[in-house]
Amino acid sequence: MITPNTPIIDVLRAYPQARTLFLRHGMACGGCMGSTIETIENGARMHNIDLAILMKELQEIEKANG
């Protein structure tokens, strides 16, 4: 289950299509070294992204691929 504390790299490994979502929000997570250690919450904070919106969209990906 994807939570705000999930490392970004775990999301990208489980759901490669999430890369497009992160890019749409201005997060170049696929090529960023931070993705290996940062959580979704920290990444959203660093990029001034609304965590609730990002989580909703990530959970939709998870649900569609569950």
PDB file of N, CA, C and O in Angstrom:
ATOM      1  N   MET A   1       0.836  -1.177   0.000  1.00  0.00           N
ATOM      2  CA  MET A   1       0.000   0.000   0.000  1.00  0.00           C
ATOM      3  C   MET A   1       0.889   1.251   0.000  1.00  0.00           C
ATOM      4  O   MET A   1       1.821   1.359   0.796  1.00  0.00           O
ATOM      5  N   ILE A   2       0.595   2.172  -0.881  1.00  0.00           N
ATOM      6  CA  ILE A   2       1.346   3.414  -0.975  1.00  0.00           C
ATOM      7  C   ILE A   2       0.881   4.362   0.126  1.00  0.00           C
ATOM      8  O   ILE A   2      -0.310   4.642   0.262  1.00  0.00           O
ATOM      9  N   THR A   3       1.834   4.845   0.900  1.00  0.00           N
ATOM     10  CA  THR A   3       1.557   5.821   1.957  1.00  0.00           C
ATOM     11  C   THR A   3       2.527   6.987   1.784  1.00  0.00           C
ATOM     12  O   THR A   3       3.467   6.890   0.996  1.00  0.00           O
ATOM     13  N   PRO A   4       2.316   8.083   2.504  1.00  0.00           N
ATOM     14  CA  PRO A   4       3.263   9.197   2.418  1.00  0.00           C
ATOM     15  C   PRO A   4       4.687   8.803   2.809  1.00  0.00           C
ATOM     16  O   PRO A   4       5.645   9.446   2.378  1.00  0.00           O
ATOM     17  N   ASN A   5       4.835   7.762   3.613  1.00  0.00           N
ATOM     18  CA  ASN A   5       6.158   7.321   4.057  1.00  0.00           C
ATOM     19  C   ASN A   5       6.814   6.311   3.121  1.00  0.00           C
ATOM     20  O   ASN A   5       7.930   5.861   3.383  1.00  0.00           O
ATOM     21  N   THR A   6       6.141   5.953   2.041  1.00  0.00           N
ATOM     22  CA  THR A   6       6.705   5.020   1.072  1.00  0.00           C
ATOM     23  C   THR A   6       7.856   5.687   0.325  1.00  0.00           C
ATOM     24  O   THR A   6       7.700   6.801  -0.173  1.00  0.00           O
ATOM     25  N   PRO A   7       9.004   5.026   0.241  1.00  0.00           N
ATOM     26  CA  PRO A   7      10.098   5.596  -0.559  1.00  0.00           C
ATOM     27  C   PRO A   7       9.674   5.717  -2.033  1.00  0.00           C
ATOM     28  O   PRO A   7       9.012   4.832  -2.577  1.00  0.00           O
ATOM     29  N   ILE A   8      10.058   6.799  -2.644  1.00  0.00           N
ATOM     30  CA  ILE A   8       9.693   7.040  -4.042  1.00  0.00           C
ATOM     31  C   ILE A   8      10.176   5.894  -4.930  1.00  0.00           C
ATOM     32  O   ILE A   8       9.457   5.470  -5.835  1.00  0.00           O
ATOM     33  N   ILE A   9      11.365   5.398  -4.685  1.00  0.00           N
ATOM     34  CA  ILE A   9      11.908   4.322  -5.510  1.00  0.00           C
ATOM     35  C   ILE A   9      11.034   3.069  -5.452  1.00  0.00           C
ATOM     36  O   ILE A   9      10.917   2.353  -6.447  1.00  0.00           O
ATOM     37  N   ASP A  10      10.425   2.798  -4.309  1.00  0.00           N
ATOM     38  CA  ASP A  10       9.537   1.634  -4.192  1.00  0.00           C
ATOM     39  C   ASP A  10       8.307   1.799  -5.074  1.00  0.00           C
ATOM     40  O   ASP A  10       7.838   0.839  -5.685  1.00  0.00           O
ATOM     41  N   VAL A  11       7.791   3.018  -5.135  1.00  0.00           N
ATOM     42  CA  VAL A  11       6.628   3.286  -5.996  1.00  0.00           C
ATOM     43  C   VAL A  11       7.021   3.096  -7.457  1.00  0.00           C
ATOM     44  O   VAL A  11       6.292   2.472  -8.228  1.00  0.00           O
ATOM     45  N   LEU A  12       8.175   3.638  -7.831  1.00  0.00           N
ATOM     46  CA  LEU A  12       8.619   3.520  -9.225  1.00  0.00           C
ATOM     47  C   LEU A  12       8.887   2.079  -9.624  1.00  0.00           C
ATOM     48  O   LEU A  12       8.626   1.696 -10.764  1.00  0.00           O
ATOM     49  N   ARG A  13       9.397   1.285  -8.715  1.00  0.00           N
ATOM     50  CA  ARG A  13       9.648  -0.135  -9.020  1.00  0.00           C
ATOM     51  C   ARG A  13       8.344  -0.910  -9.166  1.00  0.00           C
ATOM     52  O   ARG A  13       8.210  -1.742 -10.064  1.00  0.00           O
ATOM     53  N   ALA A  14       7.394  -0.641  -8.295  1.00  0.00           N
ATOM     54  CA  ALA A  14       6.122  -1.366  -8.328  1.00  0.00           C
ATOM     55  C   ALA A  14       5.200  -0.866  -9.437  1.00  0.00           C
ATOM     56  O   ALA A  14       4.441  -1.639 -10.022  1.00  0.00           O
ATOM     57  N   TYR A  15       5.272   0.427  -9.719  1.00  0.00           N
ATOM     58  CA  TYR A  15       4.364   1.053 -10.692  1.00  0.00           C
ATOM     59  C   TYR A  15       5.167   1.985 -11.597  1.00  0.00           C
ATOM     60  O   TYR A  15       5.178   3.194 -11.370  1.00  0.00           O
ATOM     61  N   PRO A  16       5.834   1.454 -12.608  1.00  0.00           N
ATOM     62  CA  PRO A  16       6.662   2.292 -13.485  1.00  0.00           C
ATOM     63  C   PRO A  16       5.898   3.463 -14.100  1.00  0.00           C
ATOM     64  O   PRO A  16       6.488   4.502 -14.398  1.00  0.00           O
ATOM     65  N   GLN A  17       4.596   3.300 -14.290  1.00  0.00           N
ATOM     66  CA  GLN A  17       3.804   4.371 -14.879  1.00  0.00           C
ATOM     67  C   GLN A  17       3.688   5.577 -13.943  1.00  0.00           C
ATOM     68  O   GLN A  17       3.264   6.649 -14.376  1.00  0.00           O
ATOM     69  N   ALA A  18       4.050   5.422 -12.694  1.00  0.00           N
ATOM     70  CA  ALA A  18       4.024   6.549 -11.751  1.00  0.00           C
ATOM     71  C   ALA A  18       5.059   7.599 -12.130  1.00  0.00           C
ATOM     72  O   ALA A  18       4.937   8.755 -11.724  1.00  0.00           O
ATOM     73  N   ARG A  19       6.060   7.225 -12.889  1.00  0.00           N
ATOM     74  CA  ARG A  19       7.075   8.186 -13.340  1.00  0.00           C
ATOM     75  C   ARG A  19       6.419   9.355 -14.065  1.00  0.00           C
ATOM     76  O   ARG A  19       6.793  10.507 -13.847  1.00  0.00           O
ATOM     77  N   THR A  20       5.449   9.068 -14.920  1.00  0.00           N
ATOM     78  CA  THR A  20       4.735  10.113 -15.652  1.00  0.00           C
ATOM     79  C   THR A  20       3.993  11.031 -14.689  1.00  0.00           C
ATOM     80  O   THR A  20       3.979  12.248 -14.873  1.00  0.00           O
ATOM     81  N   LEU A  21       3.385  10.458 -13.678  1.00  0.00           N
ATOM     82  CA  LEU A  21       2.671  11.242 -12.671  1.00  0.00           C
ATOM     83  C   LEU A  21       3.638  12.167 -11.936  1.00  0.00           C
ATOM     84  O   LEU A  21       3.361  13.356 -11.778  1.00  0.00           O
ATOM     85  N   PHE A  22       4.765  11.629 -11.490  1.00  0.00           N
ATOM     86  CA  PHE A  22       5.750  12.457 -10.798  1.00  0.00           C
ATOM     87  C   PHE A  22       6.239  13.583 -11.712  1.00  0.00           C
ATOM     88  O   PHE A  22       6.371  14.724 -11.268  1.00  0.00           O
ATOM     89  N   LEU A  23       6.507  13.275 -12.974  1.00  0.00           N
ATOM     90  CA  LEU A  23       6.969  14.289 -13.919  1.00  0.00           C
ATOM     91  C   LEU A  23       5.932  15.387 -14.102  1.00  0.00           C
ATOM     92  O   LEU A  23       6.277  16.566 -14.172  1.00  0.00           O
ATOM     93  N   ARG A  24       4.673  15.006 -14.177  1.00  0.00           N
ATOM     94  CA  ARG A  24       3.592  15.979 -14.339  1.00  0.00           C
ATOM     95  C   ARG A  24       3.555  16.965 -13.175  1.00  0.00           C
ATOM     96  O   ARG A  24       3.144  18.115 -13.332  1.00  0.00           O
ATOM     97  N   HIS A  25       3.984  16.504 -12.023  1.00  0.00           N
ATOM     98  CA  HIS A  25       4.015  17.363 -10.838  1.00  0.00           C
ATOM     99  C   HIS A  25       5.359  18.073 -10.671  1.00  0.00           C
ATOM    100  O   HIS A  25       5.576  18.759  -9.672  1.00  0.00           O
ATOM    101  N   GLY A  26       6.254  17.915 -11.635  1.00  0.00           N
ATOM    102  CA  GLY A  26       7.543  18.587 -11.577  1.00  0.00           C
ATOM    103  C   GLY A  26       8.604  17.840 -10.797  1.00  0.00           C
ATOM    104  O   GLY A  26       9.619  18.417 -10.406  1.00  0.00           O
ATOM    105  N   MET A  27       8.372  16.556 -10.570  1.00  0.00           N
ATOM    106  CA  MET A  27       9.324  15.725  -9.844  1.00  0.00           C
ATOM    107  C   MET A  27      10.003  14.784 -10.833  1.00  0.00           C
ATOM    108  O   MET A  27       9.369  13.858 -11.339  1.00  0.00           O
ATOM    109  N   ALA A  28      11.275  15.007 -11.110  1.00  0.00           N
ATOM    110  CA  ALA A  28      12.015  14.152 -12.041  1.00  0.00           C
ATOM    111  C   ALA A  28      12.570  12.944 -11.291  1.00  0.00           C
ATOM    112  O   ALA A  28      13.777  12.703 -11.293  1.00  0.00           O
ATOM    113  N   CYS A  29      11.690  12.198 -10.659  1.00  0.00           N
ATOM    114  CA  CYS A  29      12.089  11.112  -9.751  1.00  0.00           C
ATOM    115  C   CYS A  29      12.826   9.969 -10.430  1.00  0.00           C
ATOM    116  O   CYS A  29      13.619   9.282  -9.787  1.00  0.00           O
ATOM    117  N   GLY A  30      12.586   9.757 -11.687  1.00  0.00           N
ATOM    118  CA  GLY A  30      13.237   8.647 -12.356  1.00  0.00           C
ATOM    119  C   GLY A  30      14.732   8.804 -12.463  1.00  0.00           C
ATOM    120  O   GLY A  30      15.466   7.815 -12.447  1.00  0.00           O
ATOM    121  N   GLY A  31      15.197  10.041 -12.572  1.00  0.00           N
ATOM    122  CA  GLY A  31      16.621  10.261 -12.729  1.00  0.00           C
ATOM    123  C   GLY A  31      17.277  10.915 -11.530  1.00  0.00           C
ATOM    124  O   GLY A  31      18.444  11.301 -11.589  1.00  0.00           O
ATOM    125  N   CYS A  32      16.541  11.040 -10.455  1.00  0.00           N
ATOM    126  CA  CYS A  32      17.052  11.743  -9.274  1.00  0.00           C
ATOM    127  C   CYS A  32      17.584  10.750  -8.250  1.00  0.00           C
ATOM    128  O   CYS A  32      16.917   9.771  -7.916  1.00  0.00           O
ATOM    129  N   MET A  33      18.783  11.010  -7.758  1.00  0.00           N
ATOM    130  CA  MET A  33      19.363  10.132  -6.732  1.00  0.00           C
ATOM    131  C   MET A  33      18.527  10.162  -5.449  1.00  0.00           C
ATOM    132  O   MET A  33      18.510   9.193  -4.690  1.00  0.00           O
ATOM    133  N   GLY A  34      17.844  11.267  -5.215  1.00  0.00           N
ATOM    134  CA  GLY A  34      17.020  11.386  -4.011  1.00  0.00           C
ATOM    135  C   GLY A  34      15.886  10.382  -3.972  1.00  0.00           C
ATOM    136  O   GLY A  34      15.389  10.046  -2.898  1.00  0.00           O
ATOM    137  N   SER A  35      15.471   9.897  -5.140  1.00  0.00           N
ATOM    138  CA  SER A  35      14.349   8.957  -5.167  1.00  0.00           C
ATOM    139  C   SER A  35      14.668   7.657  -4.443  1.00  0.00           C
ATOM    140  O   SER A  35      13.763   6.923  -4.049  1.00  0.00           O
ATOM    141  N   THR A  36      15.954   7.375  -4.269  1.00  0.00           N
ATOM    142  CA  THR A  36      16.332   6.134  -3.592  1.00  0.00           C
ATOM    143  C   THR A  36      16.213   6.236  -2.077  1.00  0.00           C
ATOM    144  O   THR A  36      16.162   5.218  -1.387  1.00  0.00           O
ATOM    145  N   ILE A  37      16.167   7.467  -1.555  1.00  0.00           N
ATOM    146  CA  ILE A  37      16.100   7.634  -0.097  1.00  0.00           C
ATOM    147  C   ILE A  37      14.919   8.474   0.368  1.00  0.00           C
ATOM    148  O   ILE A  37      14.541   8.400   1.537  1.00  0.00           O
ATOM    149  N   GLU A  38      14.326   9.273  -0.520  1.00  0.00           N
ATOM    150  CA  GLU A  38      13.244  10.165  -0.132  1.00  0.00           C
ATOM    151  C   GLU A  38      11.896   9.456  -0.130  1.00  0.00           C
ATOM    152  O   GLU A  38      11.633   8.577  -0.950  1.00  0.00           O
ATOM    153  N   THR A  39      11.057   9.860   0.806  1.00  0.00           N
ATOM    154  CA  THR A  39       9.685   9.372   0.829  1.00  0.00           C
ATOM    155  C   THR A  39       8.825  10.264  -0.068  1.00  0.00           C
ATOM    156  O   THR A  39       9.250  11.342  -0.482  1.00  0.00           O
ATOM    157  N   ILE A  40       7.646   9.810  -0.350  1.00  0.00           N
ATOM    158  CA  ILE A  40       6.709  10.612  -1.139  1.00  0.00           C
ATOM    159  C   ILE A  40       6.448  11.939  -0.432  1.00  0.00           C
ATOM    160  O   ILE A  40       6.427  12.994  -1.066  1.00  0.00           O
ATOM    161  N   GLU A  41       6.252  11.881   0.868  1.00  0.00           N
ATOM    162  CA  GLU A  41       5.969  13.094   1.636  1.00  0.00           C
ATOM    163  C   GLU A  41       7.122  14.091   1.539  1.00  0.00           C
ATOM    164  O   GLU A  41       6.893  15.277   1.299  1.00  0.00           O
ATOM    165  N   ASN A  42       8.345  13.630   1.721  1.00  0.00           N
ATOM    166  CA  ASN A  42       9.500  14.528   1.640  1.00  0.00           C
ATOM    167  C   ASN A  42       9.664  15.095   0.238  1.00  0.00           C
ATOM    168  O   ASN A  42       9.959  16.279   0.073  1.00  0.00           O
ATOM    169  N   GLY A  43       9.477  14.263  -0.759  1.00  0.00           N
ATOM    170  CA  GLY A  43       9.587  14.724  -2.144  1.00  0.00           C
ATOM    171  C   GLY A  43       8.546  15.783  -2.463  1.00  0.00           C
ATOM    172  O   GLY A  43       8.848  16.784  -3.112  1.00  0.00           O
ATOM    173  N   ALA A  44       7.319  15.563  -2.006  1.00  0.00           N
ATOM    174  CA  ALA A  44       6.253  16.534  -2.236  1.00  0.00           C
ATOM    175  C   ALA A  44       6.596  17.852  -1.546  1.00  0.00           C
ATOM    176  O   ALA A  44       6.405  18.927  -2.114  1.00  0.00           O
ATOM    177  N   ARG A  45       7.091  17.762  -0.343  1.00  0.00           N
ATOM    178  CA  ARG A  45       7.457  18.974   0.405  1.00  0.00           C
ATOM    179  C   ARG A  45       8.562  19.732  -0.317  1.00  0.00           C
ATOM    180  O   ARG A  45       8.489  20.953  -0.454  1.00  0.00           O
ATOM    181  N   MET A  46       9.582  19.023  -0.777  1.00  0.00           N
ATOM    182  CA  MET A  46      10.713  19.668  -1.461  1.00  0.00           C
ATOM    183  C   MET A  46      10.293  20.369  -2.751  1.00  0.00           C
ATOM    184  O   MET A  46      10.887  21.373  -3.143  1.00  0.00           O
ATOM    185  N   HIS A  47       9.261  19.828  -3.407  1.00  0.00           N
ATOM    186  CA  HIS A  47       8.817  20.376  -4.685  1.00  0.00           C
ATOM    187  C   HIS A  47       7.544  21.220  -4.559  1.00  0.00           C
ATOM    188  O   HIS A  47       6.938  21.591  -5.563  1.00  0.00           O
ATOM    189  N   ASN A  48       7.145  21.519  -3.315  1.00  0.00           N
ATOM    190  CA  ASN A  48       5.940  22.335  -3.061  1.00  0.00           C
ATOM    191  C   ASN A  48       4.704  21.773  -3.752  1.00  0.00           C
ATOM    192  O   ASN A  48       3.956  22.501  -4.404  1.00  0.00           O
ATOM    193  N   ILE A  49       4.504  20.479  -3.599  1.00  0.00           N
ATOM    194  CA  ILE A  49       3.360  19.782  -4.194  1.00  0.00           C
ATOM    195  C   ILE A  49       2.384  19.429  -3.085  1.00  0.00           C
ATOM    196  O   ILE A  49       2.787  19.029  -1.992  1.00  0.00           O
ATOM    197  N   ASP A  50       1.105  19.579  -3.373  1.00  0.00           N
ATOM    198  CA  ASP A  50       0.065  19.221  -2.410  1.00  0.00           C
ATOM    199  C   ASP A  50       0.096  17.707  -2.213  1.00  0.00           C
ATOM    200  O   ASP A  50      -0.216  16.945  -3.128  1.00  0.00           O
ATOM    201  N   LEU A  51       0.474  17.285  -1.018  1.00  0.00           N
ATOM    202  CA  LEU A  51       0.616  15.853  -0.734  1.00  0.00           C
ATOM    203  C   LEU A  51      -0.696  15.107  -0.901  1.00  0.00           C
ATOM    204  O   LEU A  51      -0.703  13.983  -1.401  1.00  0.00           O
ATOM    205  N   ALA A  52      -1.796  15.704  -0.497  1.00  0.00           N
ATOM    206  CA  ALA A  52      -3.097  15.026  -0.602  1.00  0.00           C
ATOM    207  C   ALA A  52      -3.438  14.716  -2.058  1.00  0.00           C
ATOM    208  O   ALA A  52      -3.935  13.632  -2.364  1.00  0.00           O
ATOM    209  N   ILE A  53      -3.176  15.656  -2.945  1.00  0.00           N
ATOM    210  CA  ILE A  53      -3.463  15.438  -4.369  1.00  0.00           C
ATOM    211  C   ILE A  53      -2.541  14.361  -4.932  1.00  0.00           C
ATOM    212  O   ILE A  53      -2.990  13.463  -5.644  1.00  0.00           O
ATOM    213  N   LEU A  54      -1.266  14.453  -4.614  1.00  0.00           N
ATOM    214  CA  LEU A  54      -0.309  13.462  -5.099  1.00  0.00           C
ATOM    215  C   LEU A  54      -0.667  12.069  -4.607  1.00  0.00           C
ATOM    216  O   LEU A  54      -0.635  11.111  -5.379  1.00  0.00           O
ATOM    217  N   MET A  55      -1.003  11.951  -3.342  1.00  0.00           N
ATOM    218  CA  MET A  55      -1.370  10.645  -2.778  1.00  0.00           C
ATOM    219  C   MET A  55      -2.619  10.089  -3.442  1.00  0.00           C
ATOM    220  O   MET A  55      -2.692   8.894  -3.731  1.00  0.00           O
ATOM    221  N   LYS A  56      -3.592  10.937  -3.684  1.00  0.00           N
ATOM    222  CA  LYS A  56      -4.828  10.482  -4.339  1.00  0.00           C
ATOM    223  C   LYS A  56      -4.511   9.899  -5.719  1.00  0.00           C
ATOM    224  O   LYS A  56      -5.020   8.841  -6.088  1.00  0.00           O
ATOM    225  N   GLU A  57      -3.674  10.594  -6.464  1.00  0.00           N
ATOM    226  CA  GLU A  57      -3.324  10.121  -7.805  1.00  0.00           C
ATOM    227  C   GLU A  57      -2.486   8.840  -7.756  1.00  0.00           C
ATOM    228  O   GLU A  57      -2.672   7.945  -8.580  1.00  0.00           O
ATOM    229  N   LEU A  58      -1.577   8.754  -6.807  1.00  0.00           N
ATOM    230  CA  LEU A  58      -0.775   7.529  -6.668  1.00  0.00           C
ATOM    231  C   LEU A  58      -1.648   6.351  -6.248  1.00  0.00           C
ATOM    232  O   LEU A  58      -1.458   5.236  -6.734  1.00  0.00           O
ATOM    233  N   GLN A  59      -2.589   6.585  -5.362  1.00  0.00           N
ATOM    234  CA  GLN A  59      -3.475   5.506  -4.930  1.00  0.00           C
ATOM    235  C   GLN A  59      -4.400   5.059  -6.050  1.00  0.00           C
ATOM    236  O   GLN A  59      -4.812   3.899  -6.088  1.00  0.00           O
ATOM    237  N   GLU A  60      -4.732   5.969  -6.966  1.00  0.00           N
ATOM    238  CA  GLU A  60      -5.515   5.569  -8.148  1.00  0.00           C
ATOM    239  C   GLU A  60      -4.700   4.633  -9.040  1.00  0.00           C
ATOM    240  O   GLU A  60      -5.234   3.664  -9.579  1.00  0.00           O
ATOM    241  N   ILE A  61      -3.412   4.921  -9.193  1.00  0.00           N
ATOM    242  CA  ILE A  61      -2.534   4.027  -9.962  1.00  0.00           C
ATOM    243  C   ILE A  61      -2.464   2.675  -9.286  1.00  0.00           C
ATOM    244  O   ILE A  61      -2.576   1.635  -9.934  1.00  0.00           O
ATOM    245  N   GLU A  62      -2.278   2.699  -7.980  1.00  0.00           N
ATOM    246  CA  GLU A  62      -2.183   1.450  -7.218  1.00  0.00           C
ATOM    247  C   GLU A  62      -3.469   0.635  -7.350  1.00  0.00           C
ATOM    248  O   GLU A  62      -3.421  -0.578  -7.552  1.00  0.00           O
ATOM    249  N   LYS A  63      -4.593   1.289  -7.237  1.00  0.00           N
ATOM    250  CA  LYS A  63      -5.895   0.602  -7.330  1.00  0.00           C
ATOM    251  C   LYS A  63      -6.101   0.002  -8.717  1.00  0.00           C
ATOM    252  O   LYS A  63      -6.591  -1.119  -8.849  1.00  0.00           O
ATOM    253  N   ALA A  64      -5.728   0.748  -9.740  1.00  0.00           N
ATOM    254  CA  ALA A  64      -5.907   0.283 -11.121  1.00  0.00           C
ATOM    255  C   ALA A  64      -5.007  -0.902 -11.447  1.00  0.00           C
ATOM    256  O   ALA A  64      -5.305  -1.685 -12.349  1.00  0.00           O
ATOM    257  N   ASN A  65      -3.908  -1.033 -10.711  1.00  0.00           N
ATOM    258  CA  ASN A  65      -2.940  -2.086 -10.992  1.00  0.00           C
ATOM    259  C   ASN A  65      -2.871  -3.133  -9.897  1.00  0.00           C
ATOM    260  O   ASN A  65      -2.021  -4.023  -9.927  1.00  0.00           O
ATOM    261  N   GLY A  66      -3.774  -3.020  -8.925  1.00  0.00           N
ATOM    262  CA  GLY A  66      -3.744  -3.884  -7.756  1.00  0.00           C
ATOM    263  C   GLY A  66      -3.999  -5.296  -8.015  1.00  0.00           C
ATOM    264  O   GLY A  66      -3.994  -6.104  -7.087  1.00  0.00           O
TER     265      GLY A  66
END
